[in-house]
């Protein structure tokens, strides 16, 4: 597991508690076996794919199809803030990713996709 960076000067919520918020999806394995999430403290958190997540789980990372590949993105609230956050320094040990796998089908103009919600763990 890569070293986790927790610089001083964490932001505070409106009640003065320290918290961390995901800012971007960094590196993503081409097979979606792992991904890295950057936070507002400058930390980089690496998560690896685990088991299926319960159906009612809130998704933190989703994918958009931008031909010819999938591009990972953070799920955001209506106000634009990421749903992936923690009320203390660092990000949660588990996140939920809307996992998608593309399969090329001969004669089809674009690949078919399948997947589901998976837990990814630090």
ChimeraX attribute file (.defattr): number of C-alpha atoms within 10 A of each C-alpha:
attribute: neighborCount
match mode: 1-to-1
recipient: residues
	/A:1	8
	/A:2	8
	/A:3	9
	/A:4	12
	/A:5	14
	/A:6	16
	/A:7	11
	/A:8	9
	/A:9	9
	/A:10	17
	/A:11	16
	/A:12	14
	/A:13	12
	/A:14	7
	/A:15	6
	/A:16	8
	/A:17	12
	/A:18	16
	/A:19	18
	/A:20	24
	/A:21	22
	/A:22	25
	/A:23	19
	/A:24	17
	/A:25	18
	/A:26	14
	/A:27	14
	/A:28	16
	/A:29	10
	/A:30	10
	/A:31	8
	/A:32	15
	/A:33	13
	/A:34	17
	/A:35	23
	/A:36	18
	/A:37	22
	/A:38	20
	/A:39	22
	/A:40	19
	/A:41	20
	/A:42	17
	/A:43	21
	/A:44	23
	/A:45	24
	/A:46	21
	/A:47	20
	/A:48	18
	/A:49	19
	/A:50	16
	/A:51	10
	/A:52	16
	/A:53	18
	/A:54	12
	/A:55	10
	/A:56	7
	/A:57	13
	/A:58	16
	/A:59	21
	/A:60	21
	/A:61	23
	/A:62	17
	/A:63	16
	/A:64	11
	/A:65	13
	/A:66	8
	/A:67	9
	/A:68	9
	/A:69	12
	/A:70	16
	/A:71	13
	/A:72	21
	/A:73	18
	/A:74	20
	/A:75	20
	/A:76	14
	/A:77	10
	/A:78	7
	/A:79	6
	/A:80	8
	/A:81	14
	/A:82	18
	/A:83	16
	/A:84	23
	/A:85	20
	/A:86	15
	/A:87	14
	/A:88	16
	/A:89	23
	/A:90	25
	/A:91	22
	/A:92	15
	/A:93	13
	/A:94	16
	/A:95	23
	/A:96	23
	/A:97	27
	/A:98	19
	/A:99	22
	/A:100	19
	/A:101	13
	/A:102	15
	/A:103	11
	/A:104	11
	/A:105	10
	/A:106	8
	/A:107	7
	/A:108	8
	/A:109	8
	/A:110	13
	/A:111	16
	/A:112	12
	/A:113	12
	/A:114	9
	/A:115	11
	/A:116	14
	/A:117	22
	/A:118	23
	/A:119	22
	/A:120	22
	/A:121	18
	/A:122	18
